[in-house]
Amino acid sequence: MTQWQKAEQFMASTHEVLNQPPALENYNVLHADTALQEAIVRGHAGWAQNDLVAMGALAGKAETIELGFLANAHKPQFQSHDRFGHRIDLVEYHDAYHRLMTIATEHGLHASPWAKPQQGAHVARAANYYLHTQVEAAHGCPITMTFAAAPALQHQPDIAAEWLPKMLQHSYDPRNVPHTEKAAVTIGMAMTEKQGGSDVRANTTYAYPIGAKGPGQMYELVGHKWFVSAPMCDALLVLAQSEQGLSCFLLPRWRPDGTKNPIQIQQLKDKMGNVANASSEAELRGAMAWMIGEEGRGVRTIIEMVAMTRYDCMIGSSAGMRQATAQAIHHCQHRSAFGAKLIDQPLMQNVLADLALESEAALTLTMRMAQAMDKRDDPHEQALARIVVPAGKYWICKRTAEHAYEAMEVIGGSGVMENCIMPRLYREAPINAIWEGSGNVQCLDALRAVQKQPESFAALQTELMGVKGVNKALDAAIARLPQLLQQAQEQPFYARQWVELMARTMQAALLQQHAPHEVADAFCQSRLGDVAHLGYGRLTSPATAQVIVRRAWS
Ligand SMILES: Cc1cc2nc3c(=O)[nH]c(=O)nc-3n(C[C@H](O)[C@H](O)[C@H](O)COP(=O)(O)OP(=O)(O)OC[C@H]3O[C@@H](n4cnc5c(N)ncnc54)[C@H](O)[C@@H]3O)c2cc1C
């Protein structure tokens, strides 16, 4: 061999790639998740097993995971006019987005409990959503809005009769054509305006009656909307002022005569996360809309939609935490440092177990709310959901951002790279916390719940009574809640302390009832009582940490 040939051989092979984990793909997301499997059985959704196993396999498939990357790499594109100068207000998405929407709708994530109500229907749908959204969260926005719009629309039975059957179809039709030409539709929501998001009473969009006034009648809307996500939805539920105050309207993309309804998109938002989903700013220039529910009671009409979207935020953020936990544990199983696998390093076990604890607590609380959704005729369950959904939405969404960052750090430098899912999970994390009622608004809503429906806090206390005497820290937290509530009622300044403890106490109680004692006790020990710092990696028992990690990744 000549010197040159030797050099060439040397240059062609500089090193062997060692100590790098394989991609986390081609696994069943459901089979890896013991806590989820248990929650499905507990929630009487065992009948959905085949569908959930299929979704678990699909969500873990390399091709499906790739769809999530593609949908985010290729941002939605907006065209205001066609090449002939006609206004079209068209948002075009990458094919991967449409394929994700197809999977979601074919599995009924936008509608299944309404389409086929049965015992465990909400639990099955929540589990399905939780599995699927681990692949990609942004396209969940129109899925959630369509799901949440159904109860609100039922306030206007004549309009619901036309739209609901199409909303409940387990299929997806992305064509930009009138809803009358479609078998399946999606619904969005436009409440937020520039001068007021949380405070929708500040809305200035005005609704002018075209003929008769009142519920079910046709109006023309003039004004603007500052956030309209998924603007290609076939219709939006919007709030606008009418003679008797803020009212709710259904605003379709097309008029009955087949012409385009003048909902003019000004531009797409340039978001840090939720990139695969388009969010727009729009102006309504005499757009035709139909009043839904009582005039002047728009907030009351749409509030059910809002409550359902908040519940879905719990599912979405819990799923984000689960995916981050799975990525972190998987990485540590395959990566060594200083002579041992990371998963066997005691300090890393502490961090992983703590991440897994947070994730299981989030899932358990979320699935308990899914069970409450399944019992819509049960006053106790409805009272409980009234207070736990805002508290859970607040706490789970808030915990997700730090959780994502910590999981990213577990993976190290590669965890920061865009070809890893972690940056996407991290950027997605604050969105649910802000969307549909930011942190303070959730806390104030929980306070309002107690004020207007004192039975909501009573329902929570009844729930907590079931675990009294099981754990000292939990007992102390339960005892402290009324005192913190009183303080928050006197001064909303303290509302976060009350809501946070309420969410953690409920999580702890559920874990004590349903999880292995190692998980439940570690949660009570680390999350209740005088918690000065809620960072990760501060558990106190190495043996317990090992049990928690093993349970988290089977
Ligand atoms: C990605 C994304 C998509 C969205 N899509 C939609 C959509 O499709 N349709 C839609 O209608 N909206 C949408 N929104 C808007 C979203 O719902 C609002 O941003 C949110 O409700 C907050 O409203 P705001 O931005 O006006 O903030 P503000 O209402 O101004 O609130 C700012 C801050 O003040 C706090 N605050 C408000 N009131 C009080 C109070 N009384 N005491 C203490 N603190 C208070 C809030 O918690 C918040 O932290 C979207 C937002 C995002 C980020």
PDBQT file of the ligand as one rigid body, heavy atoms in Angstrom, charges set to zero:
ROOT
HETATM    1  C1  LIG A 601     -50.425  30.145  20.074  1.00  0.00    +0.000 C 
HETATM    2  C2  LIG A 601     -51.657  30.884  20.470  1.00  0.00    +0.000 A 
HETATM    3  C3  LIG A 601     -52.830  30.637  19.796  1.00  0.00    +0.000 A 
HETATM    4  C4  LIG A 601     -53.994  31.323  20.140  1.00  0.00    +0.000 A 
HETATM    5  N1  LIG A 601     -55.133  31.072  19.430  1.00  0.00    +0.000 NA
HETATM    6  C5  LIG A 601     -56.274  31.725  19.768  1.00  0.00    +0.000 A 
HETATM    7  C6  LIG A 601     -57.492  31.475  19.050  1.00  0.00    +0.000 A 
HETATM    8  O1  LIG A 601     -57.557  30.647  18.138  1.00  0.00    +0.000 OA
HETATM    9  N2  LIG A 601     -58.602  32.170  19.391  1.00  0.00    +0.000 N 
HETATM   10  C7  LIG A 601     -58.589  33.080  20.411  1.00  0.00    +0.000 A 
HETATM   11  O2  LIG A 601     -59.626  33.665  20.695  1.00  0.00    +0.000 OA
HETATM   12  N3  LIG A 601     -57.453  33.346  21.093  1.00  0.00    +0.000 NA
HETATM   13  C8  LIG A 601     -56.298  32.687  20.810  1.00  0.00    +0.000 A 
HETATM   14  N4  LIG A 601     -55.140  32.951  21.497  1.00  0.00    +0.000 N 
HETATM   15  C9  LIG A 601     -55.140  34.030  22.465  1.00  0.00    +0.000 C 
HETATM   16  C10 LIG A 601     -55.040  33.578  23.905  1.00  0.00    +0.000 C 
HETATM   17  O3  LIG A 601     -56.184  32.867  24.294  1.00  0.00    +0.000 OA
HETATM   18  C11 LIG A 601     -54.789  34.857  24.723  1.00  0.00    +0.000 C 
HETATM   19  O4  LIG A 601     -53.483  35.301  24.399  1.00  0.00    +0.000 OA
HETATM   20  C12 LIG A 601     -54.916  34.631  26.200  1.00  0.00    +0.000 C 
HETATM   21  O5  LIG A 601     -56.252  34.370  26.528  1.00  0.00    +0.000 OA
HETATM   22  C13 LIG A 601     -54.429  35.850  26.999  1.00  0.00    +0.000 C 
HETATM   23  O6  LIG A 601     -54.993  37.029  26.521  1.00  0.00    +0.000 OA
HETATM   24  P1  LIG A 601     -54.058  38.274  26.143  1.00  0.00    +0.000 P 
HETATM   25  O7  LIG A 601     -52.977  37.794  25.266  1.00  0.00    +0.000 OA
HETATM   26  O8  LIG A 601     -54.906  39.383  25.657  1.00  0.00    +0.000 OA
HETATM   27  O9  LIG A 601     -53.395  38.708  27.509  1.00  0.00    +0.000 OA
HETATM   28  P2  LIG A 601     -54.071  39.595  28.644  1.00  0.00    +0.000 P 
HETATM   29  O10 LIG A 601     -55.501  39.274  28.786  1.00  0.00    +0.000 OA
HETATM   30  O11 LIG A 601     -53.692  40.986  28.447  1.00  0.00    +0.000 OA
HETATM   31  O12 LIG A 601     -53.312  39.020  29.912  1.00  0.00    +0.000 OA
HETATM   32  C14 LIG A 601     -51.930  39.297  30.162  1.00  0.00    +0.000 C 
HETATM   33  C15 LIG A 601     -51.563  38.720  31.505  1.00  0.00    +0.000 C 
HETATM   34  O13 LIG A 601     -52.356  39.317  32.509  1.00  0.00    +0.000 OA
HETATM   35  C16 LIG A 601     -52.922  38.326  33.330  1.00  0.00    +0.000 C 
HETATM   36  N5  LIG A 601     -54.199  38.814  33.856  1.00  0.00    +0.000 N 
HETATM   37  C17 LIG A 601     -55.323  39.120  33.169  1.00  0.00    +0.000 A 
HETATM   38  N6  LIG A 601     -56.283  39.538  34.010  1.00  0.00    +0.000 NA
HETATM   39  C18 LIG A 601     -55.750  39.506  35.243  1.00  0.00    +0.000 A 
HETATM   40  C19 LIG A 601     -56.244  39.834  36.547  1.00  0.00    +0.000 A 
HETATM   41  N7  LIG A 601     -57.482  40.240  36.721  1.00  0.00    +0.000 N 
HETATM   42  N8  LIG A 601     -55.409  39.685  37.602  1.00  0.00    +0.000 NA
HETATM   43  C20 LIG A 601     -54.159  39.235  37.433  1.00  0.00    +0.000 A 
HETATM   44  N9  LIG A 601     -53.632  38.924  36.241  1.00  0.00    +0.000 NA
HETATM   45  C21 LIG A 601     -54.415  39.047  35.156  1.00  0.00    +0.000 A 
HETATM   46  C22 LIG A 601     -53.055  37.094  32.444  1.00  0.00    +0.000 C 
HETATM   47  O14 LIG A 601     -53.053  35.891  33.221  1.00  0.00    +0.000 OA
HETATM   48  C23 LIG A 601     -51.804  37.218  31.594  1.00  0.00    +0.000 C 
HETATM   49  O15 LIG A 601     -50.727  36.610  32.233  1.00  0.00    +0.000 OA
HETATM   50  C24 LIG A 601     -53.972  32.279  21.185  1.00  0.00    +0.000 A 
HETATM   51  C25 LIG A 601     -52.776  32.510  21.869  1.00  0.00    +0.000 A 
HETATM   52  C26 LIG A 601     -51.639  31.826  21.529  1.00  0.00    +0.000 A 
HETATM   53  C27 LIG A 601     -50.374  32.100  22.284  1.00  0.00    +0.000 C 
ENDROOT
TORSDOF 0
